[in-house]
């Protein structure tokens, strides 16, 4: 991919909304990742502090059944460290719901030491009880994760360089395939996909037969057959023409919902601290047996309404659009694109 194609120099961003949209109250510093429970309660990873910015790190909830109400702060019990959450994934076993959170080390720490924290969601869904912290030598610059069993998960490294200088260079030369995917078996992490281009969002199919990965700097999503935990067989790739972030799987259809930056130039300028507004896009991608079908744009704007969409999650006839460090948008799904069979 050429630099001009990556930067989208002449790209025009058109407005596209699926129906009435309203900002969710109580979220002012982004909701970078979102996980939705079968009940319609969404868990939000908000306020991540990045280099040069000060957020308000927290885990929150939003209830799709009462979209007019503000997001609520989840009270953390037993957690003694500094919270700076990024990717999240939920896993239910024996009636217990566990929330796994990628937690970034403080910006002042060098080399960085990212962890994955396991919390138990309280029965009243008003709080989380911390249970365990996972560290591994392969946890280099974590972004997202998907849990496939208790304490077993795939996670993405968006950065692999450890010194501050090399990490800054890695960001500048993000089009070099240095990133990877790690499988953690509960005790040890193993790299299962290497040489990826900006490993970002990750998820699995409802039957756990296929794994999906977004590669931000290649503007593509890829699918892999899970032959075994440590063996992933490439199945398909799809070029999106936008920089894909988190990947969510529709529990009913198996379709992918992707939050994306439609402008590489705006996204890159923001990462380097030169821009505050990033165009936003939400895409829905059809799938069949691990192979990508058609795709449809569900939401788009030039960043004037919502800046830097990082995740989109569906629940019945509505979606939530989260951002890296802006706001959270709730939209009803009334458009043809939202109902289109892909």
C-alpha positions in Angstrom: 0.0 0.0 0.0 1.4 3.4 -1.0 1.6 6.3 1.3 -0.9 8.3 -0.6 -3.4 5.5 -0.5 -2.9 5.1 3.2 -3.3 8.8 4.0 -6.5 9.2 2.0 -5.4 12.6 0.8 -8.3 13.3 -1.5 -11.0 11.2 0.3 -14.3 12.9 0.9 -16.2 11.8 4.1 -20.0 11.9 3.7 -22.5 11.9 6.5 -24.5 8.6 7.0 -26.6 7.8 10.0 -28.7 4.6 10.6 -31.5 6.5 12.4 -31.9 8.9 15.4 -28.7 9.2 17.4 -28.0 10.7 20.8 -24.9 11.0 22.9 -24.8 8.9 26.1 -24.6 11.1 29.2 -21.6 10.6 31.5 -19.0 9.7 28.8 -16.7 12.5 27.9 -13.3 10.9 27.5 -14.0 8.1 25.1 -15.3 4.5 25.3 -12.5 2.7 23.4 -13.9 -0.8 23.8 -17.3 -2.2 24.6 -18.6 -5.6 25.5 -22.3 -6.4 25.6 -23.9 -9.0 27.8 -26.9 -11.0 26.6 -29.1 -8.8 28.8 -28.2 -5.7 26.9 -26.0 -4.3 29.5 -22.8 -3.0 27.9 -19.5 -2.7 29.8 -17.4 0.2 28.7 -13.6 0.8 28.8 -13.4 4.6 29.2 -10.9 7.5 29.7 -7.7 5.8 28.7 -4.7 8.1 29.4 -2.4 8.2 26.4 0.9 10.0 25.9 0.2 13.7 25.9 -3.3 13.4 27.1 -5.1 13.1 30.5 -8.3 11.0 30.5 -10.4 9.8 33.4 -9.8 6.0 33.3 -12.7 3.9 34.4 -15.0 1.0 33.7 -18.6 1.8 33.2 -22.0 0.3 32.2 -24.7 1.3 29.8 -28.1 -0.4 29.5 -29.6 -0.6 26.0 -33.1 -0.9 27.6 -32.8 2.6 29.0 -30.7 4.6 26.5 -31.9 7.9 27.9 -30.0 7.2 31.2 -26.4 8.1 31.8 -23.6 5.5 31.8 -22.8 4.4 35.3 -19.5 4.0 37.0 -18.6 0.4 38.0 -17.2 0.3 41.5 -13.9 -1.7 41.7 -13.3 -3.8 44.8 -9.9 -5.3 45.7 -8.0 -3.6 42.8 -5.0 -1.8 44.2 -3.1 -0.8 41.0 -3.5 2.1 38.6 -6.4 1.6 36.1 -5.8 2.6 32.4 -8.1 0.3 30.5 -8.1 -0.5 26.8 -9.5 -3.7 25.3 -12.1 -5.7 27.2 -13.7 -9.2 26.8 -16.3 -11.0 28.9 -16.6 -14.7 29.6 -19.4 -16.5 31.4 -19.0 -19.9 33.2 -21.2 -21.6 35.8 -23.4 -18.5 36.1 -20.4 -16.2 36.8 -19.5 -13.4 34.4 -15.8 -12.5 34.3 -14.5 -9.2 32.7 -11.0 -9.3 31.3 -9.3 -5.9 30.8 -6.2 -4.9 29.0 -4.5 -2.5 31.5 -1.7 -0.2 30.3 1.2 0.7 32.5 1.6 4.4 33.4 3.1 6.5 30.7 6.1 7.3 32.9 7.0 3.6 33.3 9.9 2.4 31.0 9.9 -0.2 29.7 6.1 -0.4 29.8 4.5 -3.5 31.4 1.0 -4.1 30.3 -1.2 -6.6 32.2 -4.6 -8.2 31.8 -6.8 -8.0 34.8 -9.6 -10.4 35.6 -12.7 -9.1 37.4 -15.8 -10.8 38.6 -19.0 -8.9 37.7 -21.1 -8.5 40.9 -24.6 -10.0 40.9 -26.2 -6.5 41.0 -24.0 -5.4 38.0 -23.0 -2.3 40.0 -19.4 -3.3 40.6 -16.5 -5.5 39.8 -14.4 -7.6 42.2 -10.8 -7.9 41.2 -9.5 -11.5 41.2 -6.3 -11.9 39.3 -3.6 -10.1 37.2 -1.8 -11.7 34.2 1.7 -10.8 33.2 3.8 -12.3 30.5 7.0 -11.6 28.6 5.0 -11.5 25.3 2.6 -8.8 26.6 4.5 -6.0 24.9 2.1 -3.3 23.8 -1.4 -4.8 24.2 -4.5 -3.5 22.5 -7.4 -5.9 22.5 -8.3 -9.4 23.6 -10.9 -12.1 23.2 -11.4 -14.7 25.9 -12.1 -18.3 24.7 -12.0 -20.1 28.1 -11.4 -19.2 31.7 -8.0 -17.5 31.8 -7.4 -18.4 28.2 -7.4 -15.7 25.5 -5.9 -14.3 22.3 -4.5 -10.8 22.6 -3.0 -8.3 20.1 0.3 -6.4 20.4 -0.1 -3.1 18.6 3.5 -2.3 19.7 6.4 -4.6 20.1 9.3 -2.2 20.8 10.0 -1.6 24.5 12.1 1.5 24.8 10.3 4.9 24.6 12.4 6.0 21.6 11.9 2.8 19.6 8.1 2.8 20.4 7.9 6.3 19.0 9.7 5.2 15.9 7.4 2.2 15.7 4.4 4.6 15.7 5.9 6.7 13.0 6.7 3.7 10.8 3.5 1.9 11.7 3.3 0.4 8.2 6.2 -2.0 9.0 4.8 -5.5 9.9 6.2 -5.7 13.5 3.0 -6.5 15.4 1.6 -9.8 16.4 -1.1 -11.9 18.1 -0.4 -13.9 21.3 -2.3 -16.9 22.8 -2.3 -17.1 26.6 -3.2 -20.6 28.0 -3.6 -19.5 31.6 0.1 -19.7 32.4 2.2 -18.7 29.4 1.9 -16.6 26.3 2.9 -17.8 22.8 3.0 -15.8 19.6 0.7 -17.4 17.1 0.6 -14.8 14.4 3.7 -12.7 13.6 4.5 -10.0 11.1 1.1 -8.3 11.3 0.4 -4.7 10.2 -0.9 -2.8 13.2 -2.6 -5.7 15.0 -5.7 -4.1 16.6 -9.1 -5.6 17.2 -9.6 -9.3 17.7 -12.6 -11.6 18.1 -13.9 -15.1 17.4 -17.0 -16.5 15.8 -19.9 -17.6 18.1 -18.9 -21.3 17.6 -15.2 -20.4 18.2 -14.1 -22.0 15.0 -12.8 -18.8 13.4 -10.7 -15.9 14.6 -11.0 -12.4 13.2 -8.2 -9.8 13.3 -8.1 -6.1 12.2 -4.8 -4.9 10.7 -5.0 -1.1 11.0 -2.2 0.0 8.7 -3.2 -2.4 5.9 -6.9 -1.3 6.2 -8.0 -4.9 6.2 -9.6 -7.6 8.3 -8.5 -11.2 8.2 -10.0 -14.5 9.2 -8.3 -17.6 10.4 -9.5 -21.1 11.1 -8.7 -22.1 14.7 -7.1 -25.6 14.0 -5.8 -25.7 17.6 -5.2 -23.0 20.2 -1.7 -22.5 18.8 -2.4 -23.1 15.1 -4.3 -20.6 13.1 -5.0 -21.3 9.4 -5.5 -18.2 7.1 -8.9 -18.3 5.4 -9.6 -14.8 4.0 -8.8 -11.1 4.0 -11.0 -8.1 3.1 -9.8 -4.6 2.3 -12.0 -2.0 3.9 -10.5 1.2 2.6 -10.5 2.6 6.2 -8.4 2.0 9.3 -10.2 -0.7 11.3 -10.1 -0.7 15.1 -12.2 -3.1 17.3 -14.1 -6.0 15.8 -17.4 -7.1 17.3 -19.3 -10.2 16.4 -23.1 -10.1 16.0 -24.3 -13.0 18.3 -27.3 -13.6 16.1 -25.9 -13.4 12.5 -22.2 -13.8 13.0 -21.6 -10.6 11.0 -18.7 -8.4 12.0 -19.2 -4.8 13.2 -16.1 -2.7 12.8 -15.3 0.8 14.2 -13.0 2.6 11.8 -11.2 5.8 10.9 -12.0 6.5 7.2 -9.1 9.0 6.9 -5.6 7.7 7.4 -4.2 11.2 7.4 -6.4 12.4 10.3 -5.8 9.2 12.3 -2.1 9.4 11.9 -2.0 13.2 12.7 -4.0 12.4 15.9 -1.6 9.7 17.0 1.3 12.1 16.6 -0.5 14.9 18.5 -1.2 17.2 15.6 -5.0 16.8 15.2 -7.9 16.6 17.6 -10.7 15.6 15.2 -10.8 12.3 13.4 -13.6 11.2 11.0 -15.7 8.2 12.3 -17.1 5.2 10.5 -19.0 2.0 11.4 -19.1 -0.9 9.1 -21.0 -4.2 9.0 -19.3 -7.1 7.2 -21.0 -10.4 6.2 -19.4 -13.8 6.8 -20.0 -17.4 5.8 -17.7 -20.2 7.0 -14.9 -17.8 7.7 -15.1 -16.1 4.3 -16.0 -12.5 4.0 -19.1 -11.5 2.0 -20.5 -8.1 1.3 -20.1 -5.0 3.6 -22.2 -2.0 4.3 -21.5 1.4 5.9 -23.8 2.0 8.9 -22.5 5.3 10.2 -20.1 8.0 8.9 -19.2 11.6 9.7 -16.2 13.8 9.2 -15.5 14.0 13.0 -17.7 17.0 13.6 -20.2 14.9 15.5 -18.2 11.9 16.7 -14.4 12.0 16.6 -12.4 8.8 16.2 -14.8 5.8 16.3 -13.0 2.8 17.7 -15.8 0.3 18.3 -19.4 -0.4 17.3 -21.5 -2.9 19.0 -25.1 -4.0 18.1 -28.0 -5.0 20.4 -31.3 -5.7 18.8 -32.3 -2.6 16.8 -29.6 -0.2 18.1 -25.9 0.3 18.2 -23.3 2.0 20.5 -20.4 3.8 18.9 -17.4 4.3 21.1 -14.4 6.5 20.5 -10.7 6.6 21.5 -11.1 9.8 23.6 -14.3 11.6 22.5 -17.9 10.6 23.3 -20.3 7.7 23.2 -23.1 7.6 20.7 -26.3 5.6 20.8 -28.2 5.1 17.4 -31.4 3.3 16.4 -31.0 1.0 13.5 -33.7 2.1 11.0 -31.7 2.3 7.7 -31.7 -0.1 4.8 -28.0 -0.8 5.2 -28.6 -2.0 8.8 -31.1 -4.6 7.6 -29.4 -5.5 4.3 -28.5 -9.2 4.0 -24.8 -9.4 3.2 
